Amino acid sequence: MLLTASSALLFAAFSLASPTLQERAVCNADNLIRCFSASAGPASAYCSSYVTAKTVTIATVTPTTTTRVTVTAAPAAKREAALRRDVVGPRCLSKNGNDDISYPASRITSACSCIGITQATISATATASPVTVTRTTTVTPTATACPTFIRATGLPLAYRQFYTGSGFTETDSNPGNVNPGPSQTTIPRGTPVCDALVACANYAANVARDYYSFQLYRLRSTGVYTCRAYRDRNADPAFFNVPNPDVDVAYGYS
């Protein structure tokens, strides 16, 4: 649709004069503001009571700590207090002359701000209780580096290391287990592991008499060593295949 010059001027003039197309002032002199202005004392007391009891905001903060913690923080809460009636407002607040308020809360708050009393916000800080998380790290000990070649005392027998590890013992179904079967002894806890190996080699050579291979392992639960000797030779580490999580360190010599 085309506008004539006179129509365009008329539309522009109407636009400038129309209140719906202009930005509304913050404090328009409506009935509520005129009421508060006419009753400055009661209105000021009423607004002071109304807006300060209106909103309470609770903030939650995370505590600062030097340890590594996990904190579960409560969500920020916001509540509105009930309208206080211990301070009586201007009679013009009610259209029917009783204590019932005829205006919504947003109108009352806006009108109070127009007479210089703004809505106050009371902030409280809540500190959440810290929760300490314990992180356990399991360290698996490694076998002590002992001589890979041990010569028995007395008899001319020497044993060479073919296995070292933990968590496993040697199966009796190994090539060295021949008649008359394995021979076993224990070595007291607290014995240094390399000394325990020498003691086990001497046991295999001198006590069990000419046993050509042995295994030595220590239990975490007791700290006691087990020396188990076999009659024949076996140098295959694959036969250390019996799982035992209580085995701290284990060695195989032949």
C-alpha positions in Angstrom: 0.0 0.0 0.0 1.4 3.4 -0.9 1.2 6.4 1.5 0.6 9.9 0.2 2.8 12.6 1.6 -0.1 13.9 3.8 -0.8 10.4 5.1 2.8 9.8 6.0 3.0 13.1 8.0 -0.3 12.2 9.8 1.1 8.7 10.7 4.3 10.2 12.0 2.5 12.8 14.1 0.2 10.1 15.5 3.3 7.9 16.3 5.0 10.7 18.3 1.8 11.4 20.3 0.8 7.8 21.0 1.8 6.7 24.6 2.0 3.1 23.6 5.0 3.7 21.3 7.0 5.7 23.9 9.1 4.2 26.6 7.2 4.1 29.9 8.8 6.2 32.7 10.0 4.3 35.8 7.8 6.1 38.2 4.5 7.0 36.6 2.1 8.9 38.8 -0.6 6.2 39.0 -3.0 5.7 41.8 -0.7 3.7 44.0 2.2 6.2 43.8 -0.2 9.1 44.4 -1.4 7.2 47.4 2.1 6.8 48.8 3.0 10.4 48.0 -0.1 11.7 49.9 0.6 9.5 52.9 4.4 9.8 53.1 4.8 8.8 56.7 2.7 5.6 56.7 3.8 4.7 53.2 7.5 4.9 54.2 7.0 2.8 57.3 5.0 0.3 55.4 7.5 0.0 52.6 10.4 -0.4 55.0 8.7 -3.3 56.6 7.5 -4.8 53.4 10.6 -4.8 51.2 13.1 -5.8 53.9 11.1 -8.9 54.7 10.5 -9.8 51.2 13.5 -11.7 49.9 16.2 -13.8 51.5 18.9 -15.3 49.3 21.2 -18.0 50.6 24.5 -18.7 48.9 26.6 -21.8 49.3 30.3 -21.7 49.1 32.9 -24.5 48.9 35.3 -24.7 51.8 39.0 -24.1 51.0 41.2 -26.9 52.2 44.8 -28.1 51.7 43.7 -31.7 51.2 42.1 -33.2 48.2 38.4 -33.4 49.0 35.1 -33.8 47.2 32.4 -31.4 48.3 28.7 -31.9 47.7 27.3 -28.4 47.8 23.6 -27.7 48.5 21.9 -25.7 45.8 21.4 -22.0 46.4 18.0 -21.5 48.0 15.6 -18.6 47.7 12.5 -18.1 49.6 9.9 -15.3 50.1 8.9 -14.4 53.6 5.2 -13.9 54.4 3.8 -10.4 54.1 4.3 -8.7 57.4 1.1 -7.1 58.8 2.6 -5.6 62.0 3.0 -2.3 60.1 -0.2 -0.8 58.7 0.0 0.8 55.3 -2.0 3.7 53.9 -5.7 3.1 53.7 -5.5 3.7 50.0 -3.8 0.4 49.6 -7.1 -1.3 49.8 -10.1 -0.5 47.6 -12.6 -1.9 50.1 -11.2 -0.2 53.2 -10.1 -3.3 55.1 -6.6 -4.9 55.5 -6.8 -6.8 52.2 -4.2 -5.5 49.7 -5.7 -4.7 46.3 -2.3 -4.5 44.5 0.1 -7.2 43.4 3.4 -7.5 45.1 5.3 -6.2 42.0 3.2 -3.0 42.0 3.9 -2.4 45.7 7.6 -3.0 45.4 7.8 -0.7 42.4 5.8 2.1 44.1 8.0 1.7 47.2 11.1 2.2 45.1 9.6 5.4 43.7 9.5 6.9 47.2 13.1 5.9 47.8 12.8 2.6 49.6 14.2 -0.2 47.5 13.9 -3.9 48.1 16.7 -5.2 50.2 18.4 -8.6 49.7 19.7 -10.4 52.8 22.5 -12.7 51.9 23.7 -15.5 54.1 26.7 -17.7 53.4 26.5 -21.5 54.1 29.6 -23.6 54.1 29.3 -27.2 53.0 31.0 -29.8 55.1 34.1 -31.2 53.3 34.2 -34.9 52.5 37.7 -36.3 52.4 38.4 -38.9 49.8 41.1 -41.4 50.5 43.0 -42.6 47.5 44.8 -45.9 48.0 47.7 -46.8 45.8 48.9 -50.4 45.8 52.6 -50.8 45.2 53.7 -54.3 44.1 57.2 -55.0 45.5 59.8 -56.2 43.1 62.2 -59.0 43.9 65.5 -58.0 45.4 68.4 -58.3 42.9 70.4 -61.2 44.3 73.2 -63.1 42.7 72.1 -65.0 39.6 74.7 -67.7 40.3 74.9 -69.4 43.8 77.5 -72.0 44.7 76.5 -74.3 47.6 78.8 -74.7 50.6 80.5 -78.1 50.9 79.4 -80.0 47.8 80.5 -78.8 44.3 77.0 -77.8 43.2 76.1 -74.4 41.7 72.6 -73.0 40.9 71.7 -70.5 38.3 68.7 -68.2 38.5 66.0 -68.8 35.9 63.0 -67.0 37.5 62.2 -64.0 39.7 58.8 -62.5 40.4 55.8 -62.4 42.8 52.3 -63.7 43.0 53.2 -67.2 41.7 54.9 -70.4 42.9 56.4 -73.2 40.9 54.1 -76.2 40.2 55.3 -79.6 41.4 54.4 -80.8 37.8 57.8 -79.6 36.6 60.5 -81.6 34.9 62.8 -81.5 38.0 60.2 -83.2 40.2 61.3 -86.8 40.0 61.7 -89.6 42.5 62.0 -89.4 45.4 59.9 -86.2 45.2 60.4 -82.7 46.5 62.0 -81.8 49.8 61.0 -78.7 51.7 62.1 -76.5 54.6 61.3 -73.0 55.9 63.6 -70.0 56.6 62.6 -67.6 59.4 61.1 -64.2 58.7 63.4 -61.3 58.9 66.2 -63.1 57.0 67.6 -61.0 54.1 66.3 -62.5 50.9 69.8 -63.0 49.4 70.9 -64.9 52.6 67.7 -66.9 52.4 68.6 -67.9 48.8 72.1 -69.1 49.9 70.5 -71.1 52.8 68.0 -72.7 50.3 70.9 -73.6 48.0 72.8 -75.2 50.9 69.7 -77.1 51.9 69.1 -78.5 48.4 72.8 -79.6 48.0 73.6 -80.8 51.5 70.4 -81.6 53.5 68.2 -82.9 50.8 71.3 -84.4 49.2 72.1 -83.6 45.6 68.8 -81.8 44.6 69.6 -79.9 41.5 66.8 -77.2 41.4 64.8 -75.3 44.0 62.3 -72.5 44.4 62.2 -70.0 47.2 59.2 -67.8 48.0 58.1 -65.5 50.9 54.5 -64.9 52.1 53.3 -61.4 52.8 51.1 -62.6 55.7 53.9 -64.3 57.7 57.2 -63.1 56.2 58.4 -66.7 56.3 60.3 -68.2 53.4 59.6 -71.6 51.9 62.5 -73.5 50.3 61.3 -76.3 48.1 63.9 -78.5 46.3 63.6 -80.9 43.4 65.7 -83.8 42.5 66.4 -83.0 38.9 67.1 -79.9 36.9 64.4 -77.5 35.6 65.2 -74.0 34.1 61.8 -73.2 32.5 60.1 -70.2 34.1 56.8 -71.2 32.6 56.3 -73.7 35.5 55.9 -70.8 37.9 52.2 -70.8 37.1 50.5 -71.5 40.4 48.8 -68.1 41.4 49.1 -67.1 45.1 48.5 -63.4 45.8 50.2 -63.8 49.2 53.5 -64.5 47.6 55.7 -61.4 48.1 58.8 -62.5 46.2 59.7 -65.8 44.4 62.9 -67.2 42.8 63.7 -70.2 40.8 67.2 -71.7 40.6 68.6 -74.8 38.8 
